[in-house]
Amino acid sequence: MGYRQAGPLLDIKIIEGKLKEVHLPHFACFGARMDISNTEQDIVLFTWEFSIHIKINVLIKLIMFWFLSILGVGDRYDPAIKQKVRVLHVEGRGVSIEQVDKVTRFHVKILHPSFSLRGVILQALGCSVHCDLQIYRARTAHLTLHAYLMPCDPALTQAVEKQEKCHGSTRILTPRPEKSQWLTSDFYLTTSCPSDVNPRRLELAHVDPPNFFEVFIRDADLDFSLNLSCKSRKQTIWNHEIRAAEYRGSILTSDQHFVDLHQTALIDRVSQVGPILDRLLKSGVITADGYSDVIAERNNQKKMRALFDGPLKGCGPECKDRFLEILTELEPYLINHLKLE
């Protein structure tokens, strides 16, 4: 029996009081005819019976929703949809499946719940989901975009933001696809200008962290379009024009390069100076004369200071990117710590 992920598993701890009902969010698409007369905003809503001194602590762990793969549910309204939706209840080491009281466009409702980890499951062969497409401009000399196609799950958004922030990338805001898409469908991303796009095909899946299209444009100077196509539908499902001012602005408004931003910490804490200098010389980042000047210093701190004051001072972003790659390989714990600051 297969499962498909569809959103966060909620861990709600009640210190005092008693919940009357809870609305668990999902990102499955049940079609335009779904009864949304009482649809709530896409947040978790709680109603509780309480005394004067009630205290409720809600801890949301953005982990998962699960979808069973048994019967087909498409974009048409299914009057028996409520019978196909269940709540996955995890308590200790045990797992149980419970009925729901109501299904709306973005939530399922359960009455008088007793809480531990809970998530929604749907009896379905496949499922159509609301999805998002997020574009990040990587910090590289030539224009490089990372395009993430993923279900609308805040946990995935958080994972992408953390991953891109660690590498100094800047987000370019774009609209999300208007129509829901089927999980496991294949998609292609193309551009209106000469570019390299890898991978050529990407499957819409709920994985953490999500995979992405890398779009490399060597001589970007003008506006261009991104087009997302679905292989099974053989049509474009999303199109957006990226303006030159947007991707240029993402460079101009971004912070300093990572190695410049953390120069003081790198001077004080880098220990593998010799191997780092060897790699920089081999990569052509520094010259033989620059290598000799730096290696002649007495200790690691003076060597790193000489490296920043000398060879790296007039170095361009590509050389600093290579320096950061070498640091990440030889000083992984230090670099990871600095990225989390």
PECORRA-V34313 format. One record per residue. N is the residue number from 1. PHI is phi as a letter, one per 20 degrees, with the letter a starting at -180 (NA if undefined). Layout:
BEGIN
N,PHI
N,PHI
END
This chain:
BEGIN
1,NA
2,e
3,c
4,c
5,f
6,b
7,q
8,e
9,e
10,d
11,d
12,d
13,d
14,d
15,f
16,b
17,n
18,b
19,f
20,e
21,b
22,b
23,d
24,e
25,f
26,b
27,d
28,f
29,d
30,e
31,o
32,f
33,e
34,g
35,f
36,d
37,f
38,c
39,f
40,e
41,f
42,f
43,b
44,e
45,d
46,c
47,c
48,c
49,e
50,b
51,e
52,f
53,d
54,f
55,c
56,c
57,d
58,d
59,d
60,d
61,e
62,f
63,c
64,a
65,c
66,d
67,c
68,f
69,d
70,c
71,d
72,e
73,c
74,d
75,e
76,e
77,f
78,d
79,f
80,e
81,g
82,g
83,f
84,e
85,d
86,c
87,d
88,e
89,d
90,d
91,c
92,m
93,d
94,e
95,c
96,c
97,d
98,c
99,f
100,d
101,e
102,a
103,c
104,d
105,f
106,c
107,b
108,d
109,d
110,c
111,e
112,l
113,f
114,d
115,d
116,b
117,f
118,c
119,b
120,e
121,c
122,c
123,f
124,a
125,f
126,b
127,b
128,e
129,c
130,f
131,c
132,c
133,c
134,d
135,d
136,c
137,e
138,f
139,e
140,c
141,f
142,e
143,f
144,c
145,d
146,d
147,d
148,d
149,d
150,b
151,f
152,f
153,c
154,g
155,f
156,f
157,g
158,f
159,f
160,f
161,g
162,f
163,f
164,f
165,f
166,f
167,d
168,m
169,f
170,c
171,e
172,d
173,f
174,c
175,f
176,e
177,g
178,f
179,d
180,f
181,c
182,e
183,g
184,m
185,f
186,e
187,c
188,c
189,d
190,c
191,c
192,e
193,c
194,g
195,a
196,d
197,d
198,c
199,f
200,f
201,c
202,c
203,e
204,f
205,b
206,e
207,c
208,c
209,f
210,f
211,f
212,b
213,e
214,d
215,d
216,d
217,c
218,f
219,d
220,f
221,b
222,c
223,f
224,b
225,d
226,d
227,c
228,d
229,c
230,e
231,f
232,f
233,e
234,l
235,b
236,f
237,d
238,b
239,b
240,b
241,e
242,e
243,e
244,g
245,f
246,f
247,f
248,f
249,f
250,f
251,f
252,f
253,e
254,f
255,f
256,f
257,f
258,g
259,f
260,f
261,f
262,d
263,g
264,f
265,f
266,f
267,f
268,f
269,d
270,f
271,d
272,e
273,f
274,g
275,g
276,f
277,f
278,g
279,f
280,f
281,f
282,f
283,e
284,n
285,f
286,c
287,e
288,f
289,f
290,f
291,g
292,f
293,f
294,f
295,f
296,f
297,f
298,f
299,c
300,f
301,f
302,f
303,f
304,f
305,f
306,f
307,f
308,f
309,f
310,d
311,g
312,e
313,f
314,d
315,f
316,e
317,f
318,f
319,f
320,f
321,f
322,f
323,g
324,f
325,f
326,f
327,f
328,f
329,f
330,e
331,c
332,f
333,f
334,f
335,f
336,f
337,f
338,f
339,f
340,e
341,f
END
